[in-house]
């Protein structure tokens, strides 16, 4: 059985994740971009404590740059730039 503090902590983590998804996906036009945004939100807000700074930078870049993208080529270019910025 989960204790009340652990449930509250889990909810707080989900709240930040949910906010990331809601804000980032509202202008989404492309299913591939949507999937990458969701994965980056998941990585940052559910596994963020385990990330190296370069990994965090990559996922933050993806969340900032992908909303509104319509073209698969643009997604590839954004991913490449975010990888370079994060030195991944």
C-alpha positions in Angstrom: 0.0 0.0 0.0 1.3 3.5 -0.9 1.7 6.0 1.9 0.0 9.4 1.5 3.3 11.3 1.1 4.4 9.0 -1.7 1.1 9.4 -3.5 1.3 13.2 -3.2 4.9 13.1 -4.6 3.8 10.9 -7.5 0.8 13.3 -8.2 3.1 16.3 -8.1 5.4 14.7 -10.7 2.5 13.8 -12.9 1.2 17.4 -12.6 4.4 18.8 -14.1 4.4 16.1 -16.8 0.8 16.8 -17.6 1.4 20.5 -17.8 4.4 19.9 -20.2 2.2 17.7 -22.5 -0.7 20.1 -22.4 1.4 23.2 -23.2 3.6 21.5 -25.8 1.0 19.5 -27.7 -1.7 22.2 -28.1 -0.2 23.5 -31.3 0.9 20.1 -32.7 0.2 19.3 -36.3 2.4 16.2 -36.8 2.0 12.9 -35.1 5.8 12.2 -35.1 6.5 15.5 -33.5 3.7 14.9 -31.0 5.3 11.5 -30.1 8.7 13.1 -29.6 7.3 15.9 -27.5 5.5 13.4 -25.3 8.7 11.3 -24.9 10.7 14.4 -24.0 8.1 15.5 -21.4 8.1 11.9 -20.0 11.9 11.9 -19.8 12.2 15.3 -18.2 9.4 15.0 -15.7 9.3 11.4 -14.8 13.0 10.5 -15.1 14.6 13.9 -14.8 16.6 13.0 -11.7 18.5 10.5 -13.8 19.4 12.8 -16.7 22.9 14.1 -17.5 23.0 17.9 -18.3 23.4 17.2 -22.0 20.4 14.9 -22.0 18.3 17.5 -20.2 19.4 20.1 -22.7 18.4 17.9 -25.6 14.9 17.2 -24.3 14.3 20.9 -23.3 15.3 21.9 -26.8 12.9 19.4 -28.4 10.0 20.6 -26.2 10.8 24.2 -27.1 11.3 23.7 -30.9 8.8 21.0 -32.0 5.4 22.4 -31.2 3.8 23.6 -34.4 6.1 21.7 -36.7 4.3 20.1 -39.7 7.0 18.6 -41.8 9.0 15.4 -41.2 12.1 17.0 -42.6 11.8 19.8 -40.2 11.6 17.3 -37.3 14.8 15.7 -38.5 16.6 19.0 -38.7 15.3 20.1 -35.2 16.4 16.8 -33.7 19.9 17.1 -35.2 20.2 20.7 -33.9 19.0 19.7 -30.4 21.4 16.8 -30.4 24.3 19.2 -31.2 23.2 21.7 -28.5 23.1 18.9 -26.0 26.3 17.4 -27.4 24.6 14.0 -27.5 
